[in-house]
């Protein structure tokens, strides 16, 4: 993907950021105007609960996925959203 800006970091309890690899992350693809999320796959029980209670009403299609995103990623998701909005204004 062209023009992807990685946002992979872990917020420490002291407020600093430590770059990490191979963990949940979020990044913005400004060219496609999309936000990409990488997270943990849910176990079968969690997937079944999600499918039973999802506003989408039913099972997850084969071309979609349920992804667990840790709450610590909220600032990174906001940052990725801002990056897409800035790209749209150019």
PyMOL Python script that loads the backbone (N, CA, C, O; Angstrom):
from pymol import cmd

cmd.read_pdbstr("""\
ATOM      1  N   UNK A   1       0.834  -1.177   0.000  1.00  0.00           N
ATOM      2  CA  UNK A   1       0.000   0.000   0.000  1.00  0.00           C
ATOM      3  C   UNK A   1       0.879   1.239   0.000  1.00  0.00           C
ATOM      4  O   UNK A   1       1.768   1.380   0.839  1.00  0.00           O
ATOM      5  N   UNK A   2       0.634   2.104  -0.911  1.00  0.00           N
ATOM      6  CA  UNK A   2       1.415   3.333  -0.999  1.00  0.00           C
ATOM      7  C   UNK A   2       0.958   4.335   0.050  1.00  0.00           C
ATOM      8  O   UNK A   2      -0.210   4.360   0.438  1.00  0.00           O
ATOM      9  N   UNK A   3       1.881   5.147   0.495  1.00  0.00           N
ATOM     10  CA  UNK A   3       1.595   6.250   1.413  1.00  0.00           C
ATOM     11  C   UNK A   3       0.982   5.824   2.744  1.00  0.00           C
ATOM     12  O   UNK A   3       0.196   6.577   3.317  1.00  0.00           O
ATOM     13  N   UNK A   4       1.317   4.648   3.248  1.00  0.00           N
ATOM     14  CA  UNK A   4       0.820   4.235   4.560  1.00  0.00           C
ATOM     15  C   UNK A   4       1.723   4.820   5.633  1.00  0.00           C
ATOM     16  O   UNK A   4       2.947   4.794   5.506  1.00  0.00           O
ATOM     17  N   UNK A   5       1.122   5.341   6.680  1.00  0.00           N
ATOM     18  CA  UNK A   5       1.862   5.899   7.797  1.00  0.00           C
ATOM     19  C   UNK A   5       1.644   4.992   8.994  1.00  0.00           C
ATOM     20  O   UNK A   5       0.536   4.937   9.528  1.00  0.00           O
ATOM     21  N   UNK A   6       2.674   4.280   9.426  1.00  0.00           N
ATOM     22  CA  UNK A   6       2.540   3.342  10.546  1.00  0.00           C
ATOM     23  C   UNK A   6       2.356   4.091  11.849  1.00  0.00           C
ATOM     24  O   UNK A   6       2.961   5.142  12.063  1.00  0.00           O
ATOM     25  N   UNK A   7       1.535   3.559  12.701  1.00  0.00           N
ATOM     26  CA  UNK A   7       1.279   4.126  14.020  1.00  0.00           C
ATOM     27  C   UNK A   7       1.380   3.007  15.044  1.00  0.00           C
ATOM     28  O   UNK A   7       0.412   2.725  15.750  1.00  0.00           O
ATOM     29  N   UNK A   8       2.521   2.379  15.131  1.00  0.00           N
ATOM     30  CA  UNK A   8       2.687   1.254  16.030  1.00  0.00           C
ATOM     31  C   UNK A   8       3.474   1.698  17.249  1.00  0.00           C
ATOM     32  O   UNK A   8       4.690   1.877  17.176  1.00  0.00           O
ATOM     33  N   UNK A   9       2.796   1.875  18.354  1.00  0.00           N
ATOM     34  CA  UNK A   9       3.489   2.255  19.567  1.00  0.00           C
ATOM     35  C   UNK A   9       2.712   1.773  20.773  1.00  0.00           C
ATOM     36  O   UNK A   9       1.515   1.494  20.696  1.00  0.00           O
ATOM     37  N   UNK A  10       3.392   1.686  21.851  1.00  0.00           N
ATOM     38  CA  UNK A  10       2.810   1.273  23.113  1.00  0.00           C
ATOM     39  C   UNK A  10       2.973   2.433  24.077  1.00  0.00           C
ATOM     40  O   UNK A  10       4.084   2.929  24.266  1.00  0.00           O
ATOM     41  N   UNK A  11       1.888   2.872  24.686  1.00  0.00           N
ATOM     42  CA  UNK A  11       1.963   3.963  25.644  1.00  0.00           C
ATOM     43  C   UNK A  11       2.351   3.375  26.993  1.00  0.00           C
ATOM     44  O   UNK A  11       1.670   2.491  27.513  1.00  0.00           O
ATOM     45  N   UNK A  12       3.437   3.864  27.552  1.00  0.00           N
ATOM     46  CA  UNK A  12       3.898   3.354  28.839  1.00  0.00           C
ATOM     47  C   UNK A  12       3.148   4.034  29.973  1.00  0.00           C
ATOM     48  O   UNK A  12       2.485   5.048  29.758  1.00  0.00           O
ATOM     49  N   UNK A  13       3.246   3.496  31.157  1.00  0.00           N
ATOM     50  CA  UNK A  13       2.525   4.090  32.281  1.00  0.00           C
ATOM     51  C   UNK A  13       3.110   5.435  32.681  1.00  0.00           C
ATOM     52  O   UNK A  13       2.498   6.173  33.454  1.00  0.00           O
ATOM     53  N   UNK A  14       4.285   5.759  32.163  1.00  0.00           N
ATOM     54  CA  UNK A  14       4.891   7.060  32.435  1.00  0.00           C
ATOM     55  C   UNK A  14       4.539   8.075  31.359  1.00  0.00           C
ATOM     56  O   UNK A  14       5.043   9.198  31.373  1.00  0.00           O
ATOM     57  N   UNK A  15       3.674   7.685  30.422  1.00  0.00           N
ATOM     58  CA  UNK A  15       3.211   8.603  29.397  1.00  0.00           C
ATOM     59  C   UNK A  15       4.054   8.630  28.137  1.00  0.00           C
ATOM     60  O   UNK A  15       3.677   9.279  27.161  1.00  0.00           O
ATOM     61  N   UNK A  16       5.188   7.941  28.133  1.00  0.00           N
ATOM     62  CA  UNK A  16       6.026   7.913  26.941  1.00  0.00           C
ATOM     63  C   UNK A  16       5.544   6.867  25.957  1.00  0.00           C
ATOM     64  O   UNK A  16       4.677   6.052  26.272  1.00  0.00           O
ATOM     65  N   UNK A  17       6.111   6.898  24.763  1.00  0.00           N
ATOM     66  CA  UNK A  17       5.762   5.903  23.751  1.00  0.00           C
ATOM     67  C   UNK A  17       6.983   5.068  23.426  1.00  0.00           C
ATOM     68  O   UNK A  17       8.096   5.582  23.314  1.00  0.00           O
ATOM     69  N   UNK A  18       6.762   3.790  23.277  1.00  0.00           N
ATOM     70  CA  UNK A  18       7.811   2.860  22.907  1.00  0.00           C
ATOM     71  C   UNK A  18       7.372   2.195  21.612  1.00  0.00           C
ATOM     72  O   UNK A  18       6.277   1.638  21.547  1.00  0.00           O
ATOM     73  N   UNK A  19       8.206   2.244  20.583  1.00  0.00           N
ATOM     74  CA  UNK A  19       7.855   1.587  19.332  1.00  0.00           C
ATOM     75  C   UNK A  19       7.961   0.082  19.500  1.00  0.00           C
ATOM     76  O   UNK A  19       8.928  -0.421  20.072  1.00  0.00           O
ATOM     77  N   UNK A  20       6.972  -0.628  19.004  1.00  0.00           N
ATOM     78  CA  UNK A  20       6.944  -2.082  19.116  1.00  0.00           C
ATOM     79  C   UNK A  20       6.557  -2.675  17.767  1.00  0.00           C
ATOM     80  O   UNK A  20       5.948  -2.002  16.936  1.00  0.00           O
ATOM     81  N   UNK A  21       6.911  -3.927  17.558  1.00  0.00           N
ATOM     82  CA  UNK A  21       6.568  -4.635  16.330  1.00  0.00           C
ATOM     83  C   UNK A  21       5.640  -5.796  16.644  1.00  0.00           C
ATOM     84  O   UNK A  21       5.624  -6.306  17.764  1.00  0.00           O
ATOM     85  N   UNK A  22       4.876  -6.204  15.655  1.00  0.00           N
ATOM     86  CA  UNK A  22       4.029  -7.392  15.723  1.00  0.00           C
ATOM     87  C   UNK A  22       3.040  -7.343  16.883  1.00  0.00           C
ATOM     88  O   UNK A  22       2.911  -8.303  17.643  1.00  0.00           O
ATOM     89  N   UNK A  23       2.355  -6.232  17.008  1.00  0.00           N
ATOM     90  CA  UNK A  23       1.331  -6.099  18.032  1.00  0.00           C
ATOM     91  C   UNK A  23       0.171  -5.317  17.426  1.00  0.00           C
ATOM     92  O   UNK A  23       0.313  -4.791  16.323  1.00  0.00           O
ATOM     93  N   UNK A  24      -0.969  -5.221  18.104  1.00  0.00           N
ATOM     94  CA  UNK A  24      -2.065  -4.433  17.553  1.00  0.00           C
ATOM     95  C   UNK A  24      -1.591  -3.025  17.194  1.00  0.00           C
ATOM     96  O   UNK A  24      -0.846  -2.390  17.940  1.00  0.00           O
ATOM     97  N   UNK A  25      -2.036  -2.568  16.056  1.00  0.00           N
ATOM     98  CA  UNK A  25      -1.627  -1.251  15.581  1.00  0.00           C
ATOM     99  C   UNK A  25      -2.696  -0.683  14.666  1.00  0.00           C
ATOM    100  O   UNK A  25      -3.632  -1.382  14.278  1.00  0.00           O
ATOM    101  N   UNK A  26      -2.554   0.562  14.333  1.00  0.00           N
ATOM    102  CA  UNK A  26      -3.460   1.232  13.406  1.00  0.00           C
ATOM    103  C   UNK A  26      -2.626   2.135  12.517  1.00  0.00           C
ATOM    104  O   UNK A  26      -1.660   2.745  12.974  1.00  0.00           O
ATOM    105  N   UNK A  27      -2.996   2.220  11.253  1.00  0.00           N
ATOM    106  CA  UNK A  27      -2.311   3.141  10.368  1.00  0.00           C
ATOM    107  C   UNK A  27      -3.287   3.666   9.331  1.00  0.00           C
ATOM    108  O   UNK A  27      -4.343   3.084   9.086  1.00  0.00           O
ATOM    109  N   UNK A  28      -2.901   4.781   8.731  1.00  0.00           N
ATOM    110  CA  UNK A  28      -3.746   5.432   7.737  1.00  0.00           C
ATOM    111  C   UNK A  28      -3.153   5.237   6.356  1.00  0.00           C
ATOM    112  O   UNK A  28      -1.955   5.433   6.155  1.00  0.00           O
ATOM    113  N   UNK A  29      -3.985   4.854   5.409  1.00  0.00           N
ATOM    114  CA  UNK A  29      -3.608   4.809   4.006  1.00  0.00           C
ATOM    115  C   UNK A  29      -4.262   6.030   3.375  1.00  0.00           C
ATOM    116  O   UNK A  29      -5.424   5.988   2.972  1.00  0.00           O
ATOM    117  N   UNK A  30      -3.499   7.124   3.295  1.00  0.00           N
ATOM    118  CA  UNK A  30      -4.045   8.392   2.824  1.00  0.00           C
ATOM    119  C   UNK A  30      -4.497   8.306   1.370  1.00  0.00           C
ATOM    120  O   UNK A  30      -5.484   8.935   0.987  1.00  0.00           O
ATOM    121  N   UNK A  31      -3.784   7.538   0.566  1.00  0.00           N
ATOM    122  CA  UNK A  31      -4.137   7.421  -0.853  1.00  0.00           C
ATOM    123  C   UNK A  31      -5.509   6.762  -1.024  1.00  0.00           C
ATOM    124  O   UNK A  31      -6.330   7.234  -1.810  1.00  0.00           O
ATOM    125  N   UNK A  32      -5.753   5.686  -0.300  1.00  0.00           N
ATOM    126  CA  UNK A  32      -7.040   4.984  -0.381  1.00  0.00           C
ATOM    127  C   UNK A  32      -8.093   5.618   0.522  1.00  0.00           C
ATOM    128  O   UNK A  32      -9.273   5.280   0.439  1.00  0.00           O
ATOM    129  N   UNK A  33      -7.663   6.539   1.384  1.00  0.00           N
ATOM    130  CA  UNK A  33      -8.520   7.179   2.381  1.00  0.00           C
ATOM    131  C   UNK A  33      -9.198   6.130   3.257  1.00  0.00           C
ATOM    132  O   UNK A  33     -10.417   6.115   3.429  1.00  0.00           O
ATOM    133  N   UNK A  34      -8.350   5.251   3.804  1.00  0.00           N
ATOM    134  CA  UNK A  34      -8.819   4.178   4.675  1.00  0.00           C
ATOM    135  C   UNK A  34      -7.940   4.092   5.916  1.00  0.00           C
ATOM    136  O   UNK A  34      -6.763   4.452   5.892  1.00  0.00           O
ATOM    137  N   UNK A  35      -8.531   3.612   6.988  1.00  0.00           N
ATOM    138  CA  UNK A  35      -7.799   3.318   8.210  1.00  0.00           C
ATOM    139  C   UNK A  35      -7.710   1.806   8.312  1.00  0.00           C
ATOM    140  O   UNK A  35      -8.708   1.105   8.139  1.00  0.00           O
ATOM    141  N   UNK A  36      -6.518   1.305   8.593  1.00  0.00           N
ATOM    142  CA  UNK A  36      -6.309  -0.133   8.719  1.00  0.00           C
ATOM    143  C   UNK A  36      -6.015  -0.460  10.173  1.00  0.00           C
ATOM    144  O   UNK A  36      -5.242   0.234  10.834  1.00  0.00           O
ATOM    145  N   UNK A  37      -6.636  -1.521  10.664  1.00  0.00           N
ATOM    146  CA  UNK A  37      -6.471  -1.949  12.046  1.00  0.00           C
ATOM    147  C   UNK A  37      -5.892  -3.355  12.077  1.00  0.00           C
ATOM    148  O   UNK A  37      -6.333  -4.240  11.344  1.00  0.00           O
ATOM    149  N   UNK A  38      -4.910  -3.545  12.926  1.00  0.00           N
ATOM    150  CA  UNK A  38      -4.368  -4.878  13.175  1.00  0.00           C
ATOM    151  C   UNK A  38      -4.587  -5.163  14.647  1.00  0.00           C
ATOM    152  O   UNK A  38      -4.175  -4.382  15.504  1.00  0.00           O
ATOM    153  N   UNK A  39      -5.229  -6.271  14.941  1.00  0.00           N
ATOM    154  CA  UNK A  39      -5.504  -6.615  16.330  1.00  0.00           C
ATOM    155  C   UNK A  39      -5.520  -8.115  16.512  1.00  0.00           C
ATOM    156  O   UNK A  39      -5.125  -8.868  15.621  1.00  0.00           O
ATOM    157  N   UNK A  40      -5.980  -8.541  17.672  1.00  0.00           N
ATOM    158  CA  UNK A  40      -6.029  -9.961  17.981  1.00  0.00           C
ATOM    159  C   UNK A  40      -7.299 -10.577  17.420  1.00  0.00           C
ATOM    160  O   UNK A  40      -8.361  -9.954  17.445  1.00  0.00           O
ATOM    161  N   UNK A  41      -7.195 -11.796  16.915  1.00  0.00           N
ATOM    162  CA  UNK A  41      -8.377 -12.528  16.475  1.00  0.00           C
ATOM    163  C   UNK A  41      -9.114 -13.028  17.712  1.00  0.00           C
ATOM    164  O   UNK A  41      -8.480 -13.487  18.663  1.00  0.00           O
ATOM    165  N   UNK A  42     -10.442 -12.946  17.714  1.00  0.00           N
ATOM    166  CA  UNK A  42     -11.183 -13.457  18.862  1.00  0.00           C
ATOM    167  C   UNK A  42     -11.252 -14.981  18.830  1.00  0.00           C
ATOM    168  O   UNK A  42     -11.140 -15.601  17.772  1.00  0.00           O
ATOM    169  N   UNK A  43     -11.438 -15.566  20.002  1.00  0.00           N
ATOM    170  CA  UNK A  43     -11.636 -17.011  20.050  1.00  0.00           C
ATOM    171  C   UNK A  43     -13.057 -17.324  19.564  1.00  0.00           C
ATOM    172  O   UNK A  43     -13.859 -16.416  19.346  1.00  0.00           O
ATOM    173  N   UNK A  44     -13.356 -18.598  19.401  1.00  0.00           N
ATOM    174  CA  UNK A  44     -14.658 -19.014  18.882  1.00  0.00           C
ATOM    175  C   UNK A  44     -15.828 -18.537  19.722  1.00  0.00           C
ATOM    176  O   UNK A  44     -16.864 -18.145  19.187  1.00  0.00           O
ATOM    177  N   UNK A  45     -15.666 -18.571  21.033  1.00  0.00           N
ATOM    178  CA  UNK A  45     -16.742 -18.138  21.934  1.00  0.00           C
ATOM    179  C   UNK A  45     -17.033 -16.649  21.755  1.00  0.00           C
ATOM    180  O   UNK A  45     -18.191 -16.241  21.674  1.00  0.00           O
ATOM    181  N   UNK A  46     -15.975 -15.843  21.692  1.00  0.00           N
ATOM    182  CA  UNK A  46     -16.152 -14.404  21.514  1.00  0.00           C
ATOM    183  C   UNK A  46     -16.787 -14.101  20.162  1.00  0.00           C
ATOM    184  O   UNK A  46     -17.675 -13.254  20.064  1.00  0.00           O
ATOM    185  N   UNK A  47     -16.331 -14.793  19.123  1.00  0.00           N
ATOM    186  CA  UNK A  47     -16.907 -14.588  17.787  1.00  0.00           C
ATOM    187  C   UNK A  47     -18.401 -14.900  17.799  1.00  0.00           C
ATOM    188  O   UNK A  47     -19.198 -14.145  17.243  1.00  0.00           O
ATOM    189  N   UNK A  48     -18.781 -16.006  18.431  1.00  0.00           N
ATOM    190  CA  UNK A  48     -20.198 -16.384  18.496  1.00  0.00           C
ATOM    191  C   UNK A  48     -21.009 -15.333  19.248  1.00  0.00           C
ATOM    192  O   UNK A  48     -22.120 -15.000  18.836  1.00  0.00           O
ATOM    193  N   UNK A  49     -20.463 -14.804  20.350  1.00  0.00           N
ATOM    194  CA  UNK A  49     -21.158 -13.761  21.105  1.00  0.00           C
ATOM    195  C   UNK A  49     -21.328 -12.503  20.252  1.00  0.00           C
ATOM    196  O   UNK A  49     -22.389 -11.879  20.263  1.00  0.00           O
ATOM    197  N   UNK A  50     -20.288 -12.137  19.522  1.00  0.00           N
ATOM    198  CA  UNK A  50     -20.363 -10.953  18.662  1.00  0.00           C
ATOM    199  C   UNK A  50     -21.414 -11.139  17.571  1.00  0.00           C
ATOM    200  O   UNK A  50     -22.207 -10.237  17.302  1.00  0.00           O
ATOM    201  N   UNK A  51     -21.413 -12.301  16.955  1.00  0.00           N
ATOM    202  CA  UNK A  51     -22.379 -12.557  15.888  1.00  0.00           C
ATOM    203  C   UNK A  51     -23.811 -12.568  16.423  1.00  0.00           C
ATOM    204  O   UNK A  51     -24.741 -12.179  15.717  1.00  0.00           O
ATOM    205  N   UNK A  52     -23.988 -13.009  17.659  1.00  0.00           N
ATOM    206  CA  UNK A  52     -25.328 -13.065  18.247  1.00  0.00           C
ATOM    207  C   UNK A  52     -25.841 -11.689  18.657  1.00  0.00           C
ATOM    208  O   UNK A  52     -27.052 -11.478  18.723  1.00  0.00           O
ATOM    209  N   UNK A  53     -24.940 -10.754  18.933  1.00  0.00           N
ATOM    210  CA  UNK A  53     -25.363  -9.451  19.452  1.00  0.00           C
ATOM    211  C   UNK A  53     -25.005  -8.280  18.542  1.00  0.00           C
ATOM    212  O   UNK A  53     -25.285  -7.131  18.885  1.00  0.00           O
ATOM    213  N   UNK A  54     -24.401  -8.544  17.411  1.00  0.00           N
ATOM    214  CA  UNK A  54     -23.953  -7.484  16.506  1.00  0.00           C
ATOM    215  C   UNK A  54     -25.123  -6.721  15.894  1.00  0.00           C
ATOM    216  O   UNK A  54     -26.145  -7.318  15.556  1.00  0.00           O
ATOM    217  N   UNK A  55     -24.980  -5.410  15.752  1.00  0.00           N
ATOM    218  CA  UNK A  55     -26.004  -4.643  15.036  1.00  0.00           C
ATOM    219  C   UNK A  55     -26.102  -5.052  13.564  1.00  0.00           C
ATOM    220  O   UNK A  55     -27.077  -4.711  12.894  1.00  0.00           O
ATOM    221  N   UNK A  56     -25.103  -5.781  13.054  1.00  0.00           N
ATOM    222  CA  UNK A  56     -25.121  -6.241  11.661  1.00  0.00           C
ATOM    223  C   UNK A  56     -26.075  -7.418  11.461  1.00  0.00           C
ATOM    224  O   UNK A  56     -26.316  -7.832  10.327  1.00  0.00           O
ATOM    225  N   UNK A  57     -26.613  -7.955  12.542  1.00  0.00           N
ATOM    226  CA  UNK A  57     -27.624  -9.016  12.481  1.00  0.00           C
ATOM    227  C   UNK A  57     -27.172 -10.276  11.758  1.00  0.00           C
ATOM    228  O   UNK A  57     -27.683 -10.595  10.685  1.00  0.00           O
ATOM    229  N   UNK A  58     -26.237 -10.979  12.327  1.00  0.00           N
ATOM    230  CA  UNK A  58     -25.879 -12.264  11.743  1.00  0.00           C
ATOM    231  C   UNK A  58     -24.403 -12.552  11.783  1.00  0.00           C
ATOM    232  O   UNK A  58     -23.620 -11.871  12.445  1.00  0.00           O
ATOM    233  N   UNK A  59     -24.048 -13.594  11.045  1.00  0.00           N
ATOM    234  CA  UNK A  59     -22.657 -14.027  11.044  1.00  0.00           C
ATOM    235  C   UNK A  59     -21.786 -13.061  10.252  1.00  0.00           C
ATOM    236  O   UNK A  59     -22.266 -12.302   9.410  1.00  0.00           O
ATOM    237  N   UNK A  60     -20.513 -13.112  10.543  1.00  0.00           N
ATOM    238  CA  UNK A  60     -19.540 -12.256   9.871  1.00  0.00           C
ATOM    239  C   UNK A  60     -19.240 -12.861   8.499  1.00  0.00           C
ATOM    240  O   UNK A  60     -18.861 -14.029   8.410  1.00  0.00           O
ATOM    241  N   UNK A  61     -19.407 -12.078   7.427  1.00  0.00           N
ATOM    242  CA  UNK A  61     -19.109 -12.601   6.088  1.00  0.00           C
ATOM    243  C   UNK A  61     -17.640 -13.003   5.962  1.00  0.00           C
ATOM    244  O   UNK A  61     -16.792 -12.518   6.711  1.00  0.00           O
ATOM    245  N   UNK A  62     -17.348 -13.883   5.022  1.00  0.00           N
ATOM    246  CA  UNK A  62     -15.985 -14.377   4.835  1.00  0.00           C
ATOM    247  C   UNK A  62     -14.982 -13.272   4.512  1.00  0.00           C
ATOM    248  O   UNK A  62     -13.795 -13.417   4.807  1.00  0.00           O
ATOM    249  N   UNK A  63     -15.435 -12.178   3.916  1.00  0.00           N
ATOM    250  CA  UNK A  63     -14.509 -11.104   3.558  1.00  0.00           C
ATOM    251  C   UNK A  63     -14.406 -10.028   4.644  1.00  0.00           C
ATOM    252  O   UNK A  63     -13.845  -8.959   4.401  1.00  0.00           O
ATOM    253  N   UNK A  64     -14.943 -10.300   5.840  1.00  0.00           N
ATOM    254  CA  UNK A  64     -14.856  -9.390   6.975  1.00  0.00           C
ATOM    255  C   UNK A  64     -14.297 -10.146   8.176  1.00  0.00           C
ATOM    256  O   UNK A  64     -14.189 -11.372   8.155  1.00  0.00           O
ATOM    257  N   UNK A  65     -13.940  -9.396   9.228  1.00  0.00           N
ATOM    258  CA  UNK A  65     -13.382 -10.030  10.423  1.00  0.00           C
ATOM    259  C   UNK A  65     -13.747  -9.235  11.665  1.00  0.00           C
ATOM    260  O   UNK A  65     -13.950  -8.023  11.606  1.00  0.00           O
ATOM    261  N   UNK A  66     -13.826  -9.925  12.773  1.00  0.00           N
ATOM    262  CA  UNK A  66     -13.925  -9.292  14.082  1.00  0.00           C
ATOM    263  C   UNK A  66     -12.497  -9.198  14.598  1.00  0.00           C
ATOM    264  O   UNK A  66     -11.759 -10.182  14.574  1.00  0.00           O
ATOM    265  N   UNK A  67     -12.110  -8.023  15.061  1.00  0.00           N
ATOM    266  CA  UNK A  67     -10.752  -7.815  15.551  1.00  0.00           C
ATOM    267  C   UNK A  67     -10.836  -7.149  16.912  1.00  0.00           C
ATOM    268  O   UNK A  67     -11.529  -6.146  17.077  1.00  0.00           O
ATOM    269  N   UNK A  68     -10.130  -7.706  17.889  1.00  0.00           N
ATOM    270  CA  UNK A  68     -10.081  -7.104  19.228  1.00  0.00           C
ATOM    271  C   UNK A  68      -9.020  -6.009  19.220  1.00  0.00           C
ATOM    272  O   UNK A  68      -7.872  -6.246  18.843  1.00  0.00           O
ATOM    273  N   UNK A  69      -9.409  -4.824  19.636  1.00  0.00           N
ATOM    274  CA  UNK A  69      -8.503  -3.680  19.683  1.00  0.00           C
ATOM    275  C   UNK A  69      -8.397  -3.217  21.135  1.00  0.00           C
ATOM    276  O   UNK A  69      -9.415  -2.903  21.750  1.00  0.00           O
ATOM    277  N   UNK A  70      -7.183  -3.169  21.697  1.00  0.00           N
ATOM    278  CA  UNK A  70      -7.051  -2.723  23.084  1.00  0.00           C
ATOM    279  C   UNK A  70      -7.385  -1.238  23.233  1.00  0.00           C
ATOM    280  O   UNK A  70      -7.111  -0.438  22.339  1.00  0.00           O
ATOM    281  N   UNK A  71      -7.972  -0.885  24.358  1.00  0.00           N
ATOM    282  CA  UNK A  71      -8.377   0.498  24.612  1.00  0.00           C
ATOM    283  C   UNK A  71      -7.199   1.464  24.525  1.00  0.00           C
ATOM    284  O   UNK A  71      -7.392   2.637  24.206  1.00  0.00           O
ATOM    285  N   UNK A  72      -5.992   0.997  24.800  1.00  0.00           N
ATOM    286  CA  UNK A  72      -4.829   1.887  24.740  1.00  0.00           C
ATOM    287  C   UNK A  72      -4.593   2.422  23.331  1.00  0.00           C
ATOM    288  O   UNK A  72      -3.815   3.358  23.146  1.00  0.00           O
ATOM    289  N   UNK A  73      -5.263   1.831  22.334  1.00  0.00           N
ATOM    290  CA  UNK A  73      -5.078   2.268  20.954  1.00  0.00           C
ATOM    291  C   UNK A  73      -6.002   3.417  20.559  1.00  0.00           C
ATOM    292  O   UNK A  73      -5.894   3.922  19.442  1.00  0.00           O
ATOM    293  N   UNK A  74      -6.894   3.839  21.430  1.00  0.00           N
ATOM    294  CA  UNK A  74      -7.828   4.914  21.087  1.00  0.00           C
ATOM    295  C   UNK A  74      -7.098   6.157  20.583  1.00  0.00           C
ATOM    296  O   UNK A  74      -7.501   6.705  19.557  1.00  0.00           O
ATOM    297  N   UNK A  75      -6.037   6.633  21.255  1.00  0.00           N
ATOM    298  CA  UNK A  75      -5.333   7.810  20.719  1.00  0.00           C
ATOM    299  C   UNK A  75      -4.731   7.559  19.334  1.00  0.00           C
ATOM    300  O   UNK A  75      -4.707   8.464  18.501  1.00  0.00           O
ATOM    301  N   UNK A  76      -4.248   6.345  19.082  1.00  0.00           N
ATOM    302  CA  UNK A  76      -3.672   6.033  17.775  1.00  0.00           C
ATOM    303  C   UNK A  76      -4.752   6.005  16.698  1.00  0.00           C
ATOM    304  O   UNK A  76      -4.512   6.427  15.567  1.00  0.00           O
ATOM    305  N   UNK A  77      -5.939   5.510  17.044  1.00  0.00           N
ATOM    306  CA  UNK A  77      -7.046   5.489  16.086  1.00  0.00           C
ATOM    307  C   UNK A  77      -7.463   6.919  15.755  1.00  0.00           C
ATOM    308  O   UNK A  77      -7.714   7.246  14.595  1.00  0.00           O
ATOM    309  N   UNK A  78      -7.534   7.767  16.775  1.00  0.00           N
ATOM    310  CA  UNK A  78      -7.858   9.182  16.529  1.00  0.00           C
ATOM    311  C   UNK A  78      -6.816   9.832  15.625  1.00  0.00           C
ATOM    312  O   UNK A  78      -7.154  10.600  14.724  1.00  0.00           O
ATOM    313  N   UNK A  79      -5.552   9.519  15.873  1.00  0.00           N
ATOM    314  CA  UNK A  79      -4.472  10.078  15.066  1.00  0.00           C
ATOM    315  C   UNK A  79      -4.589   9.623  13.607  1.00  0.00           C
ATOM    316  O   UNK A  79      -4.365  10.414  12.690  1.00  0.00           O
ATOM    317  N   UNK A  80      -4.937   8.360  13.394  1.00  0.00           N
ATOM    318  CA  UNK A  80      -5.119   7.855  12.032  1.00  0.00           C
ATOM    319  C   UNK A  80      -6.312   8.536  11.358  1.00  0.00           C
ATOM    320  O   UNK A  80      -6.253   8.861  10.172  1.00  0.00           O
ATOM    321  N   UNK A  81      -7.391   8.751  12.109  1.00  0.00           N
ATOM    322  CA  UNK A  81      -8.555   9.467  11.564  1.00  0.00           C
ATOM    323  C   UNK A  81      -8.162  10.880  11.151  1.00  0.00           C
ATOM    324  O   UNK A  81      -8.551  11.353  10.084  1.00  0.00           O
ATOM    325  N   UNK A  82      -7.393  11.549  11.997  1.00  0.00           N
ATOM    326  CA  UNK A  82      -6.928  12.903  11.675  1.00  0.00           C
ATOM    327  C   UNK A  82      -6.077  12.906  10.411  1.00  0.00           C
ATOM    328  O   UNK A  82      -6.185  13.821   9.595  1.00  0.00           O
ATOM    329  N   UNK A  83      -5.233  11.894  10.239  1.00  0.00           N
ATOM    330  CA  UNK A  83      -4.375  11.820   9.051  1.00  0.00           C
ATOM    331  C   UNK A  83      -5.214  11.701   7.785  1.00  0.00           C
ATOM    332  O   UNK A  83      -4.897  12.325   6.772  1.00  0.00           O
ATOM    333  N   UNK A  84      -6.279  10.910   7.831  1.00  0.00           N
ATOM    334  CA  UNK A  84      -7.160  10.769   6.669  1.00  0.00           C
ATOM    335  C   UNK A  84      -7.876  12.089   6.389  1.00  0.00           C
ATOM    336  O   UNK A  84      -7.989  12.504   5.236  1.00  0.00           O
ATOM    337  N   UNK A  85      -8.357  12.745   7.440  1.00  0.00           N
ATOM    338  CA  UNK A  85      -9.039  14.029   7.241  1.00  0.00           C
ATOM    339  C   UNK A  85      -8.094  15.065   6.645  1.00  0.00           C
ATOM    340  O   UNK A  85      -8.488  15.820   5.756  1.00  0.00           O
ATOM    341  N   UNK A  86      -6.851  15.111   7.122  1.00  0.00           N
ATOM    342  CA  UNK A  86      -5.877  16.061   6.570  1.00  0.00           C
ATOM    343  C   UNK A  86      -5.610  15.760   5.099  1.00  0.00           C
ATOM    344  O   UNK A  86      -5.478  16.682   4.293  1.00  0.00           O
ATOM    345  N   UNK A  87      -5.531  14.487   4.742  1.00  0.00           N
ATOM    346  CA  UNK A  87      -5.276  14.102   3.351  1.00  0.00           C
ATOM    347  C   UNK A  87      -6.433  14.529   2.446  1.00  0.00           C
ATOM    348  O   UNK A  87      -6.213  14.885   1.288  1.00  0.00           O
ATOM    349  N   UNK A  88      -7.648  14.496   2.960  1.00  0.00           N
ATOM    350  CA  UNK A  88      -8.813  14.891   2.164  1.00  0.00           C
ATOM    351  C   UNK A  88      -8.834  16.393   1.909  1.00  0.00           C
ATOM    352  O   UNK A  88      -9.411  16.846   0.920  1.00  0.00           O
ATOM    353  N   UNK A  89      -8.212  17.166   2.788  1.00  0.00           N
ATOM    354  CA  UNK A  89      -8.215  18.622   2.650  1.00  0.00           C
ATOM    355  C   UNK A  89      -7.171  19.123   1.663  1.00  0.00           C
ATOM    356  O   UNK A  89      -7.205  20.289   1.268  1.00  0.00           O
ATOM    357  N   UNK A  90      -6.249  18.264   1.262  1.00  0.00           N
ATOM    358  CA  UNK A  90      -5.176  18.691   0.347  1.00  0.00           C
ATOM    359  C   UNK A  90      -5.668  18.816  -1.062  1.00  0.00           C
ATOM    360  O   UNK A  90      -4.898  19.164  -1.957  1.00  0.00           O
TER     361      UNK A  90
END
""", "prot")
cmd.dss("prot")
cmd.show_as("cartoon", "prot")
cmd.util.cbc("prot")
cmd.orient("prot")
